[in-house]
Amino acid sequence: MITSKTKSVTTKVGAVGVFTATLSSSAFAASSSALKQDDFVGISFWIISMALIASTVFFFLERDRVSAKWKTSLTVSGLVTLIASVHYFYMRDVWVATGSTPTVFRYIDWLITVPLLMIEFYLILSAITKVPSGVFWRLMIGTFVMLIGGYLGEAGYMPVWPAFIIGMAGWAFILYEIFFGQAGKINAQSAPPAVQSAFNSMRLIVTFGWVIYPLGYFFGYLTSSSPETSANALNIIYNAADVLNKIAFGLIIWSVAVSESEHAKAS
């Protein structure tokens, strides 16, 4: 006998499957040439595209497994990977057709997904205690300073070194908030062990996983490498970073959401 819950899951799987097929078909149709076997940049675009779609399906389906207070966090994780997957399919096609990926494409993605990732800190703390709105706004301010500084340098609107420093200052502001600021203090004082563990893992990703982005900026714009070599290095570095910083970030949220939900059911 098919239960209503089984029907619901089946419907969701079907809906996500239709979306994925449509997205993949559009990507193939839009591509003006085939991906070459030795095009490692293009291959990296495809790998992350598939991984992001798989993660999106996973996060949306797992919402039914967690309690209500965690559903928003898993929804945001799914939105991050969904938005990024659409951008990656498009960037892959542009790369195959032209051998370049205009800076604006990545920053359109990051200007949406990175603030959503930062919201996750606020959301997981809000699931266990009352969190002042100042935490949310400080995370947003640091995020946009970091992204705008990076974009101005990469797009050529500012000299690369001053823009690099502005971007790093925004990143440092975020790190201060999640380690030593109000967000870090709430985590240490009010969060249960599972939430503390997830919060600590998330801020380690922001600390060490995000190092890849300034490294990519440095090797892409602040060395004497040729433009072609710099573009290849920059794309591969950024693509690898997004596997960790979008998918792993969401998996940490999923882990604590499931753990806390099962603990609540048992008690």
C-alpha positions in Angstrom: 0.0 0.0 0.0 1.4 3.4 -1.0 1.2 5.9 1.9 0.7 9.6 1.4 4.3 10.2 2.6 5.6 7.9 -0.1 3.5 9.7 -2.7 4.9 13.0 -1.4 8.5 11.9 -1.7 7.8 10.4 -5.1 6.3 13.6 -6.3 9.2 15.7 -5.1 11.7 13.3 -6.7 9.8 13.5 -10.0 9.6 17.3 -9.8 13.3 17.7 -9.1 14.1 15.1 -11.8 12.1 17.1 -14.4 13.9 20.2 -13.4 17.3 18.5 -13.6 16.5 17.0 -17.0 15.3 20.4 -18.3 18.4 22.1 -17.0 20.8 19.5 -18.5 18.9 19.6 -21.9 19.2 23.4 -22.0 22.9 23.2 -21.2 23.5 20.7 -24.1 21.3 22.7 -26.5 23.1 26.0 -25.6 26.6 24.6 -26.0 28.1 25.4 -29.4 30.9 22.8 -29.3 31.8 19.6 -27.6 33.8 19.3 -24.4 37.3 18.1 -25.2 38.9 15.2 -23.3 41.9 17.3 -22.4 40.0 20.4 -21.3 40.4 20.0 -17.6 38.8 23.4 -16.9 35.7 22.4 -18.8 35.7 19.0 -17.0 35.9 20.6 -13.7 32.8 22.7 -14.6 30.9 19.6 -15.4 31.9 17.7 -12.3 30.8 20.5 -10.0 27.6 21.0 -12.0 26.6 17.4 -11.4 27.6 17.5 -7.8 25.5 20.6 -7.2 22.4 19.2 -8.7 22.7 16.0 -6.7 23.2 18.0 -3.6 20.1 20.1 -4.4 17.9 17.0 -4.7 19.3 15.6 -1.5 18.8 18.7 0.6 15.2 19.3 -0.6 14.2 15.7 0.0 15.8 15.6 3.5 13.6 18.5 4.6 10.9 15.9 5.4 13.3 14.2 7.8 14.0 17.1 10.1 11.8 19.1 12.6 10.1 22.3 11.5 12.7 24.7 13.0 15.5 23.2 10.8 13.6 23.1 7.5 14.5 26.7 6.6 18.2 25.9 7.0 18.0 22.9 4.7 15.9 24.9 2.2 18.6 27.6 2.1 21.3 24.9 1.6 19.3 23.5 -1.4 18.8 27.0 -2.8 22.6 27.7 -2.6 23.4 24.5 -4.6 20.5 25.0 -7.0 21.5 28.6 -7.9 25.1 27.6 -8.2 24.3 24.6 -10.5 22.4 26.9 -13.0 25.4 29.3 -13.1 27.9 26.4 -13.5 26.0 25.0 -16.5 26.1 28.4 -18.1 29.7 29.0 -17.3 30.7 25.6 -18.7 29.0 26.4 -22.0 30.7 29.8 -22.2 34.1 28.2 -21.4 33.7 25.5 -24.1 32.5 28.1 -26.7 35.0 30.9 -26.0 37.8 29.6 -23.7 36.9 32.2 -21.1 34.5 32.8 -18.2 33.7 36.5 -17.7 34.2 37.6 -14.1 30.7 38.9 -13.8 29.2 35.4 -14.1 31.0 34.2 -10.9 30.0 37.3 -9.0 26.4 37.0 -10.0 26.5 33.6 -8.4 28.5 34.7 -5.3 26.4 37.8 -4.7 23.4 35.5 -4.2 24.9 32.3 -2.7 27.5 33.7 -0.3 25.0 35.8 1.6 22.8 32.8 1.8 25.7 30.8 3.3 26.3 33.5 5.9 22.6 33.5 6.8 23.1 29.8 7.8 25.1 30.9 10.8 22.2 33.1 11.9 19.6 30.3 11.2 21.2 27.5 13.1 21.6 29.7 16.2 18.0 31.0 15.8 16.9 27.4 15.8 18.1 27.0 19.4 17.9 30.5 21.0 16.9 34.1 20.3 19.6 35.8 18.2 19.8 39.7 17.9 19.3 41.0 14.4 22.7 42.7 14.6 24.3 39.3 14.0 22.5 39.0 10.7 23.4 42.5 9.6 27.1 42.3 10.5 27.4 39.0 8.6 25.8 40.7 5.6 27.9 43.8 5.7 31.1 41.7 5.9 30.0 39.5 3.0 29.2 42.4 0.6 32.4 44.3 1.5 34.3 41.2 0.7 32.5 40.4 -2.6 32.4 44.0 -3.9 36.1 44.5 -3.1 37.0 41.3 -5.0 34.8 42.2 -8.0 36.1 45.7 -8.3 39.7 44.3 -8.6 38.9 41.4 -10.9 36.7 43.5 -13.2 39.4 46.2 -13.5 37.4 49.0 -11.8 40.1 49.4 -9.1 43.8 48.5 -8.9 44.1 44.9 -7.9 46.0 45.4 -4.7 43.7 48.0 -3.0 40.7 45.9 -4.1 42.3 42.8 -2.7 42.8 44.5 0.7 39.2 45.7 0.8 38.0 42.1 0.1 40.3 40.7 2.8 39.0 43.2 5.3 35.4 42.1 4.7 36.5 38.5 5.2 38.3 39.4 8.4 35.2 41.1 9.7 33.2 37.9 9.1 35.8 35.8 10.9 35.8 38.2 13.8 32.0 37.9 14.1 31.8 34.1 14.0 34.8 33.5 16.3 34.9 36.5 18.8 31.8 38.5 18.1 28.2 38.0 19.2 27.6 35.0 17.0 30.6 33.2 18.4 29.6 34.0 22.0 26.0 32.8 21.5 27.3 29.6 20.0 29.7 29.1 23.0 27.1 30.0 25.7 23.7 28.8 24.4 24.1 26.1 21.8 23.9 22.4 22.6 27.0 20.2 21.7 25.7 19.1 18.2 25.0 22.7 17.2 28.4 23.9 18.6 30.1 21.2 16.6 28.3 22.2 13.4 29.0 25.9 14.0 32.7 25.2 14.6 32.9 23.1 11.4 31.2 25.8 9.4 33.5 28.6 10.6 36.5 26.3 9.8 35.2 26.2 6.2 34.9 29.9 6.2 38.5 30.2 7.6 40.4 27.6 5.6 38.0 26.7 2.8 37.7 30.3 1.8 41.4 30.8 1.7 41.2 29.2 -1.8 39.5 32.4 -3.1 42.2 34.9 -2.2 44.7 32.4 -3.4 42.9 32.2 -6.7 42.8 36.0 -6.9 46.5 36.1 -6.1 47.6 33.6 -8.7 45.2 34.9 -11.3 45.9 38.7 -11.0 49.0 39.3 -8.8 51.6 37.1 -10.4 53.4 37.5 -13.7 51.7 34.4 -15.3 50.4 34.7 -18.8 46.7 35.5 -19.1 45.9 32.0 -20.5 47.7 30.3 -17.6 46.1 32.6 -15.1 42.6 32.0 -16.4 43.0 28.2 -16.3 44.4 28.3 -12.7 41.8 30.7 -11.5 38.9 28.6 -12.9 40.1 25.3 -11.5 40.8 26.8 -8.1 37.4 28.5 -7.9 35.6 25.4 -9.1 37.4 23.2 -6.5 36.6 25.7 -3.8 32.9 25.7 -4.6 32.7 21.9 -4.0 33.8 22.4 -0.4 32.3 25.7 0.3 28.8 25.1 -1.0 28.2 21.3 -0.7 30.2 20.5 2.4 28.7 23.6 4.1 25.2 22.3 3.4 26.1 18.8 4.6 27.2 20.1 7.9 23.8 21.9 8.3 22.0 18.7 7.3 24.0 16.6 9.8 23.1 18.8 12.8 19.5 19.2 11.7 19.0 15.4 11.6 20.9 14.9 14.8 18.9 17.5 16.7 15.6 16.4 15.2 16.1 12.7 16.1 17.2 13.8 19.6 14.0 15.8 20.0 11.8 12.9 18.9 13.5 10.5 21.4 13.1 12.9 24.4 
